[in-house]
Amino acid sequence: MSFKKLHAAILEQLAQLQITTPTPFQTESIPIIKSGANLYCVAPKDSGKTTTLIITTMQKLKCKESGNAPRAVVLVENKEIAMELYEAFLFYTKNTSLRVYVGYEELHNDVQKSEIAMGVDILISTPKSMNKLFLTNGVSIADLKILSIDDAGFLTQKSSYEAIMSITQSIQKCQYVLYAEKMHPLLKRFEDYFMGYFKVVSNEN
C-alpha cells in the first residue's frame, strides 16, 4: 500500500515531512480504519501510530469543516500529550478548513464549553475533561463519526477507565480506534461494551 489514496491535503503535508512510504503497521491499519471498523491498533513505539491517528481522522472528515459539533474526538492521557497532539494536528490541517480544539482538566469547563460552541471538527481531550463536558451538556455528539484513543494504556488507571466507560455509554453510534503498545487485558474488556465487531492489527513486540 502507498499513501496515494489519501486526500491531497494529507499527501502534501506528508511530503513536507518526507514521509513517502507507510510503515508495515500503517499498511495494515489504515485501510481497516478507512473501512469504518472498530479497531485495536497494537504496535511498539515509532511504528507510526500517531501519524496514522491524525491522517485517518482527517480522511474520515474529508479534510473540510462541517457544522459546529465535533465529528472526531481524540482522547489522551494528560495535558502535555494533548498539547503535543494538538500541535501535530495543526501542522497536518493547516491547508484545510478543519477546526481543531484541545481541552484538558486544567482548563475551566465553562471556557471549553463556550469555545467548543463556536464550532469544532476535531476535539482533543482527556477522558476526565471530556466526561465533564458530557455531564454538563458542554458538547454535542450528534455528529460524532470517530473516537480515537492515543496510547490507550493509561485507561488502566481507575479514574480514566471510569470516565471512558461513562463517555461511551452516551454515544449511540461511532467508530472506535484504540492505539496501544501492548494489549492490556483491561483494554480487551472494552469489546463487551463499545468495541463491537472489532478487528485487531497487532505488531506487538
C-alpha positions, 0 to 999 in steps of 0.5 A: 500500500502507498499513501496515494489514496489519501486526500491531497491535503494529507499527501502534501503535508506528508511530503513536507515531512518526507514521509513517502512510504507507510510503515508495515503497521500503517499498511495494515491499519489504515485501510481497516480504519478507512473501512469504518471498523472498530479497531485495536491498533497494537504496535511498539513505539515509532511504528507510526501510530500517531501519524496514522491517528491524525491522517485517518481522522482527517480522511474520515472528515474529508479534510473540510469543516462541517457544522459546529459539533465535533465529528472526531474526538481524540482522547489522551492521557494528560495535558502535555500529550494533548498539547503535543497532539494538538500541535501535530494536528495543526501542522497536518490541517493547516491547508484545510478548513478543519477546526481543531480544539484541545481541552484538558482538566486544567482548563475551566469547563465553562471556557471549553464549553463556550469555545467548543460552541463556536464550532469544532471538527476535531476535539482533543481531550482527556477522558476526565475533561471530556466526561465533564463536558458530557455531564454538563451538556458542554458538547454535542455528539450528534455528529460524532463519526470517530473516537480515537484513543492515543496510547490507550494504556493509561485507561488502566488507571481507575479514574480514566477507565471510569470516565471512558466507560461513562463517555461511551455509554452516551454515544449511540453510534461511532467508530472506535480506534484504540492505539496501544503498545501492548494489549492490556487485558483491561483494554480487551474488556472494552469489546463487551461494551463499545468495541463491537465487531472489532478487528485487531492489527497487532505488531506487538513486540 
